[in-house]
Amino acid sequence: MSTALDIIEEQPELRTQLWKNTHKMLQGYKALGYDTGKSETPIIPIIIKDSEKVYQMCQLLFENGVFVNPVVSPAVPPGRELLRTSCMATHTEDQLDRVLKAFEKVGKQLGLI
């Protein structure tokens, strides 16, 4: 725990970069037409509302080099099924762009956007 606090104290630019990446992804998902709920954190839900589509999207994103976590009932109420995404300060602009492109491709493929 002490090491994590040392990093936060010694490298404040990481926190700044994390929020920059978070805002980019939130705006990117919303611009594509995804519902991110009220998220304002680096852990961003993509609300799909369909368990089968969540699993299909998870698989297709993985095939496109993107790992996300499926979240379905009973972890969330029926009709609130989602993909759990997260970004880090160390993600590059190129990596974030590739994730958004994969979400665009897969979302269109499944008729979600």
Contacts in CASP RR format, 6 or more apart in sequence:
PFRMAT RR
TARGET T0000
AUTHOR 0000-0000-0000
METHOD contacts of the structure
MODEL  1
MSTALDIIEEQPELRTQLWKNTHKMLQGYKALGYDTGKSETPIIPIIIKD
SEKVYQMCQLLFENGVFVNPVVSPAVPPGRELLRTSCMATHTEDQLDRVL
KAFEKVGKQLGLI
7 14 0 8 1.000
8 14 0 8 1.000
8 15 0 8 1.000
14 89 0 8 1.000
14 90 0 8 1.000
15 89 0 8 1.000
17 89 0 8 1.000
17 90 0 8 1.000
18 42 0 8 1.000
18 87 0 8 1.000
18 88 0 8 1.000
18 89 0 8 1.000
21 42 0 8 1.000
21 87 0 8 1.000
21 88 0 8 1.000
21 89 0 8 1.000
21 91 0 8 1.000
21 96 0 8 1.000
22 40 0 8 1.000
22 41 0 8 1.000
22 42 0 8 1.000
22 44 0 8 1.000
22 87 0 8 1.000
24 93 0 8 1.000
24 96 0 8 1.000
25 44 0 8 1.000
25 85 0 8 1.000
25 87 0 8 1.000
25 96 0 8 1.000
25 99 0 8 1.000
25 100 0 8 1.000
26 36 0 8 1.000
26 39 0 8 1.000
26 40 0 8 1.000
26 44 0 8 1.000
28 100 0 8 1.000
29 36 0 8 1.000
29 44 0 8 1.000
29 46 0 8 1.000
29 85 0 8 1.000
29 100 0 8 1.000
29 103 0 8 1.000
30 36 0 8 1.000
32 100 0 8 1.000
32 103 0 8 1.000
32 104 0 8 1.000
32 107 0 8 1.000
32 113 0 8 1.000
33 113 0 8 1.000
34 46 0 8 1.000
34 47 0 8 1.000
34 103 0 8 1.000
34 112 0 8 1.000
34 113 0 8 1.000
35 46 0 8 1.000
35 47 0 8 1.000
36 44 0 8 1.000
36 45 0 8 1.000
36 46 0 8 1.000
36 47 0 8 1.000
37 45 0 8 1.000
37 47 0 8 1.000
39 45 0 8 1.000
42 86 0 8 1.000
42 87 0 8 1.000
42 88 0 8 1.000
43 84 0 8 1.000
43 85 0 8 1.000
43 86 0 8 1.000
44 84 0 8 1.000
44 85 0 8 1.000
44 86 0 8 1.000
44 87 0 8 1.000
45 71 0 8 1.000
45 82 0 8 1.000
45 83 0 8 1.000
45 84 0 8 1.000
45 85 0 8 1.000
46 68 0 8 1.000
46 82 0 8 1.000
46 83 0 8 1.000
46 85 0 8 1.000
46 103 0 8 1.000
47 80 0 8 1.000
47 81 0 8 1.000
47 82 0 8 1.000
48 54 0 8 1.000
48 57 0 8 1.000
48 81 0 8 1.000
48 82 0 8 1.000
48 83 0 8 1.000
48 112 0 8 1.000
49 79 0 8 1.000
49 80 0 8 1.000
49 81 0 8 1.000
50 79 0 8 1.000
50 81 0 8 1.000
51 72 0 8 1.000
51 73 0 8 1.000
51 81 0 8 1.000
53 81 0 8 1.000
53 110 0 8 1.000
53 112 0 8 1.000
54 70 0 8 1.000
54 71 0 8 1.000
54 72 0 8 1.000
54 81 0 8 1.000
54 82 0 8 1.000
54 83 0 8 1.000
55 70 0 8 1.000
55 72 0 8 1.000
56 110 0 8 1.000
57 68 0 8 1.000
57 83 0 8 1.000
57 106 0 8 1.000
57 107 0 8 1.000
57 110 0 8 1.000
57 112 0 8 1.000
58 68 0 8 1.000
58 69 0 8 1.000
58 70 0 8 1.000
58 83 0 8 1.000
60 106 0 8 1.000
60 109 0 8 1.000
60 110 0 8 1.000
61 67 0 8 1.000
61 68 0 8 1.000
61 83 0 8 1.000
61 102 0 8 1.000
61 103 0 8 1.000
61 106 0 8 1.000
62 68 0 8 1.000
64 102 0 8 1.000
64 105 0 8 1.000
64 106 0 8 1.000
65 98 0 8 1.000
65 102 0 8 1.000
66 98 0 8 1.000
66 99 0 8 1.000
66 102 0 8 1.000
66 103 0 8 1.000
68 83 0 8 1.000
68 84 0 8 1.000
68 85 0 8 1.000
69 83 0 8 1.000
69 84 0 8 1.000
70 81 0 8 1.000
70 83 0 8 1.000
70 84 0 8 1.000
71 81 0 8 1.000
71 82 0 8 1.000
71 83 0 8 1.000
71 84 0 8 1.000
72 81 0 8 1.000
73 79 0 8 1.000
73 81 0 8 1.000
76 82 0 8 1.000
85 99 0 8 1.000
87 96 0 8 1.000
104 113 0 8 1.000
107 113 0 8 1.000
END
